[in-house]
Amino acid sequence: MAVLKVIEVLSNSEKSWEDATKKAVKHASKSVKNIRSVYVQDQSAIVKSGEVTEFRVNLKITFEVE
């Protein structure tokens, strides 16, 4: 039987929500092992002068506890 844990992570990107998600997983995997899945809970964007300048995501990362 596997024991799983969920952590909440915030990330941002100037490119896209997808890029922000990939950045979060890549950074989290440096200290969190056995990542199984990621759930994008919320998405938002920062707008300046009528242009989207930053994409933000709120993620839940699930990993197996050894």
VOROFI-701606 format. One line per 2 residues: their letters; for each residue z, x, y of N, C-alpha, C. Coordinates in steps of 0.2 Angstrom, whole numbers, always signed. Layout:
BEGIN
a = Z,X,Y,Z,X,Y,Z,X,Y; ... $
% end
This chain:
BEGIN
ma = +0,+4,-6,+0,+0,+0,+0,+4,+6; -4,+3,+11,-5,+7,+17,-1,+3,+23 $
vl = +2,+8,+27,+6,+5,+33,+2,+7,+39; +0,+2,+43,-4,+3,+49,+0,+2,+55 $
kv = -2,+6,+60,+2,+5,+66,-4,+4,+72; -2,+0,+77,-6,-1,+83,-3,+2,+89 $
ie = -8,+5,+93,-6,+8,+99,-11,+5,+104; -8,+4,+111,-13,+2,+116,-15,+8,+120 $
vl = -21,+8,+122,-24,+14,+126,-28,+11,+131; -28,+14,+137,-32,+12,+143,-37,+18,+144 $
sn = -43,+17,+146,-48,+22,+147,-53,+20,+152; -57,+24,+155,-62,+23,+160,-68,+27,+159 $
se = -73,+25,+162,-80,+29,+162,-84,+27,+168; -88,+31,+171,-93,+30,+176,-99,+27,+173 $
ks = -100,+28,+166,-106,+26,+163,-106,+18,+161; -101,+17,+156,-101,+10,+153,-95,+9,+149 $
we = -94,+3,+147,-88,+1,+143,-88,+4,+137; -94,+5,+134,-95,+8,+127,-93,+16,+128 $
da = -95,+19,+133,-93,+26,+134,-85,+26,+135; -82,+22,+139,-75,+22,+140,-71,+21,+133 $
tk = -74,+17,+129,-71,+16,+122,-72,+22,+118; -78,+25,+118,-79,+32,+114,-74,+37,+117 $
ka = -73,+38,+123,-69,+43,+126,-61,+42,+124; -59,+35,+124,-52,+34,+122,-51,+36,+114 $
vk = -56,+34,+110,-55,+36,+103,-55,+43,+102; -60,+47,+105,-60,+54,+105,-54,+57,+107 $
ha = -51,+55,+113,-45,+58,+115,-39,+56,+111; -39,+50,+109,-33,+48,+104,-33,+52,+98 $
sk = -39,+53,+95,-39,+56,+89,-37,+64,+89; -36,+67,+95,-33,+73,+95,-26,+73,+93 $
sv = -22,+68,+94,-15,+68,+92,-14,+62,+87; -18,+57,+86,-17,+52,+81,-22,+53,+75 $
kn = -19,+53,+69,-24,+54,+64,-25,+48,+60; -30,+47,+56,-31,+42,+52,-33,+35,+56 $
ir = -37,+36,+61,-39,+30,+65,-43,+26,+61; -42,+19,+60,-45,+15,+56,-50,+10,+60 $
sv = -48,+8,+66,-52,+3,+69,-49,+3,+77; -54,+0,+81,-52,-1,+88,-54,-8,+90 $
yv = -50,-11,+94,-51,-18,+96,-51,-18,+104; -57,-19,+107,-57,-20,+114,-54,-26,+116 $
qd = -48,-25,+119,-44,-31,+122,-47,-34,+128; -48,-30,+133,-50,-32,+140,-55,-27,+142 $
qs = -59,-29,+147,-64,-25,+150,-64,-27,+158; -64,-22,+162,-65,-23,+169,-69,-18,+172 $
ai = -70,-19,+179,-75,-14,+182,-72,-14,+189; -73,-8,+192,-72,-7,+199,-78,-7,+203 $
vk = -78,-11,+209,-84,-11,+213,-83,-9,+220; -87,-4,+222,-87,-2,+229,-94,-2,+232 $
sg = -94,-5,+238,-100,-6,+242,-105,-10,+238; -103,-15,+234,-108,-19,+231,-110,-16,+224 $
ev = -108,-10,+222,-110,-7,+216,-104,-6,+211; -105,-6,+205,-100,-5,+200,-100,+3,+200 $
te = -94,+5,+201,-93,+13,+201,-89,+15,+195; -85,+11,+191,-81,+13,+186,-80,+7,+181 $
fr = -80,+8,+174,-79,+4,+169,-72,+5,+166; -68,+0,+165,-62,+1,+162,-61,-3,+155 $
vn = -58,-1,+150,-56,-4,+144,-49,-4,+143; -46,-9,+140,-39,-9,+137,-41,-10,+129 $
lk = -39,-5,+125,-40,-5,+118,-34,-5,+114; -34,-8,+108,-29,-7,+103,-32,-3,+97 $
it = -29,+3,+96,-31,+7,+91,-27,+7,+85; -30,+5,+79,-26,+5,+73,-27,+11,+69 $
fe = -21,+14,+66,-21,+20,+62,-16,+19,+56; -18,+23,+51,-13,+23,+45,-8,+28,+46 $
ve = -2,+26,+44,+4,+30,+45,+5,+33,+38; +6,+40,+38,+6,+44,+31,+13,+43,+29 $
% end
